Amino acid sequence: MLLLPRTTYFLSRFLLSFPKYPAAAVFLRPSHLGFRFSALNLHSPIKSRGSRFSTSTPAMREGSGDRDDLVILGIETSCDDTAAAVVRGNGEILSQVVASQADLLAQYGGVAPKMAEEAHSRVIDQVVQEALDKAKLHEKDLTAVAVTIGPGLSLCLRVGVQKAREIAGKFQLPIVGVHHMEAHALVTRLIERELQFPFMALLISGGHNLLVLACDLGHYIQLGTTIDDAIGEAYDKTAKWLGLDMRRSGGPAVEELAREGDPESIKFSIPMKQHDDCNFSYAGLKTQVRREISSKNINADTPIDSLTNEDRRTRADIAASFQRVAVLHLEERCARAIEWAFKIKPSIKYLVVAGGVASNQYVRTRLDHVAKKRGLQLLCPPPGLWVMIAWTGIEHFCLGRFEPPPPPDELKDAWFDVRPRWPLGEEYAEGRSEARSMRKARIYPSLTSLIQGAAKEQG
């Protein structure tokens, strides 16, 4: 998240800000973007006196008066919702505010990046201010600002990063750049206090399917990912082609209609049966669904509520059959990933399922069976928990992983580090896919590799 042309000025501003961080040690280290700096408090006020835990466990929420003083603002604009939240270091949620783009989703049948960016820009100031007002705080009361820097839509990510840097520069606050998918996994630790590393995580949303083994904070092994489309994208397109109400997004609409249908009525093929890995593909299933809809002469412009009983049943059968196969694909991949995870970390006890699609009750029920059969407990954070960016910021801030305050006079049109395609962890050797549809666009080094590289340089 650094601006390369201002390195010298940047460092001088940071050194002048040291009164906010007593006994701080500065480590200057190169990164793939130029220079990065970290302030580490050697007095470690975040860790409670005589504590029984390390800074990478949820227990640090308990008994530390110093940690209670931490207050972080989190900002999220990676895709189609503008969100901000304020959270204390002990996990107390002071506020969370979200501005939905549901009407745009309905109008365009999905996310239109340019329209989404403009929507973010219109409401970002209001959303952040409302989050601060509800928390009864001013920017000067904050300890740091956390913001999603990837993965996501580049145009949308930039809106949040620019706002975060504006606040951080004006009030000389550190910034924590957050990985959106890591935040989905870690927010469960805010809700479920027993969740400690290592654990398995399946992260499923409109743009991502990701199976990871979470070894520690910032250390992830990627067991599987999508080679084309994610399950949320498949739900959205199916809902659009069936003429369903997209204002709630496609997932809930398809799930609701599927309850009326016969999941065995249409024999869609399960994706990637010939691949013995943990990767996902939903492009082929989408094609199957579209062909089935076309063969039934379904007109998506005809509202579902105005259909005859027979026509409604036809659409419900398609929805149910699609959902059965889409989730079967999740089950198969997840089962294999758990086997791999036990080879690496035999002590895992939990399977975390998070992301927008995790709110689907059919998905939860099926994956609960997968987890229990293999001796794991399924954990799912409640939907609409927009504090995840702030909470992830807290977790990393407590380990000294943050950037120094930007200069107060930073140009608004400056170049920012956003990472539209940003892996969370390094690939597990057995999980590497040779599928021809694997995207080859430029990808940033994974979060895990960056953190491990920085640790080696500091050591």
QUIHUGI-V922117 format. One record per helix or strand of 2 or more residues. SS is the DSSP state (A for helix, B for strand). FROM is the first residue (numbers start at 0). TO is the last residue. If there is no record, write none. Layout:
ss-><SS:SS>
from-><FROM:FROM>
to-><TO:TO>
This chain:
ss-><A:B:B:A:A:B:B:B:A:A:A:B:A:B:A:B:B:B:A:A:A:A:A:A:B:A:A:B:A:B:A:A>
from-><3:23:33:57:64:70:80:92:101:112:138:143:153:173:179:198:208:218:230:245:249:282:303:308:349:355:360:376:387:425:428:446>
to-><19:30:40:60:67:75:87:99:107:133:140:149:170:178:190:203:215:225:240:247:257:294:305:343:353:358:372:378:396:426:430:457>
